[in-house]
């Protein structure tokens, strides 16, 4: 906000906010009397300050699109899926791998990544009890027996969902469990607990600096910003 004020006062005609992880999006409803809806408050604040917002995989589970968060300005919700796909293709993922999502809200992008790689996928049923306590169930646990599992989630902060899913997958006979996270917000010390739950590796995008960063979003972001920087269309010829 301070930077925007200074830039506007110095004559900037257009301000673009690049926020690879867009905070305050998770509280998109008032679940209890007296609660603020942080998504609405921050959305209005930023919309009144910037001309365009660019982010990756914003948490919009009950909001149709990013335009609804930022009324009256441009808003681009980029997907990290192409970057994740590129890394997994370089890994030569086993064709028997099952891609797993933590809840029904993750189905669309879990299905997208599985479809890109020609893999099976499954989505858990999640009941959240507290911030760090969830109950996980899968519709068909026989799908995982003797097969590697790739767990994909947009945000991991407390680690409760990831741990519960890993324990359920291990109990179902998964031969290995790896996790890919778009936005890694959890303390690095949690890696020990993830390992005890049966997770062999955790990789995240560099949307948030974290020891697990292994998937770079730079190229996707550069393409989105090309028209801002050099006046070329996003899908145009190389600069």
URFENQUI-V61331 format. One record per backbone hydrogen bond with DSSP energy under -0.5 kcal/mol. CO is the residue of the C=O (numbers start at 0). NH is the residue of the N-H. Records with the same first field share a line. If there is no record, write none. Layout:
CO = NH + NH
//
This chain:
0 = 4
1 = 5
2 = 6
3 = 7
4 = 8
5 = 9
6 = 11
7 = 10
14 = 16 + 50 + 51
15 = 17
16 = 18 + 53
19 = 21 + 55
20 = 22
21 = 24
25 = 27
26 = 38
28 = 30
31 = 34
35 = 37
36 = 39 + 40
37 = 41
38 = 42
39 = 43
40 = 44
41 = 45
42 = 46
43 = 47
45 = 48 + 49
50 = 73
51 = 16
52 = 75
53 = 18
54 = 77
57 = 59
59 = 62
64 = 67
65 = 68 + 69
68 = 70
69 = 72
73 = 52
74 = 76
75 = 54 + 77
77 = 56
79 = 82 + 83
80 = 84
81 = 85
82 = 86
83 = 87
84 = 88
85 = 89
86 = 90
87 = 91 + 92
88 = 91
93 = 96
96 = 98 + 119
97 = 149
98 = 121
99 = 151
100 = 123
102 = 105
103 = 106
105 = 109
106 = 110
107 = 111
108 = 112
109 = 113
110 = 114
111 = 115
112 = 116
113 = 117 + 118
114 = 117
119 = 98
121 = 100
122 = 138
123 = 125
124 = 136
126 = 128 + 134
129 = 132
132 = 128 + 129
134 = 126
136 = 124
139 = 142
140 = 143
141 = 144
143 = 146
146 = 174 + 175
147 = 97
148 = 150 + 177
149 = 99
150 = 179
151 = 101
152 = 181
153 = 182
155 = 184 + 185
158 = 162
159 = 163
160 = 164
161 = 165
162 = 166
163 = 167
164 = 168
165 = 169
166 = 170
167 = 171
168 = 173
169 = 172
172 = 145
175 = 148
176 = 199 + 200
177 = 150
178 = 202
179 = 152
180 = 204
181 = 183 + 204 + 206
182 = 155 + 184
186 = 189
187 = 190
188 = 191 + 192
189 = 193
190 = 194
191 = 195
192 = 196
193 = 198
194 = 197
197 = 199
200 = 178
202 = 180
203 = 213 + 214
204 = 207
209 = 212
211 = 203
213 = 215
214 = 205
216 = 220
217 = 221
218 = 222
219 = 223
220 = 224
221 = 225
224 = 227 + 228
225 = 229 + 230 + 231
226 = 230
232 = 235
//
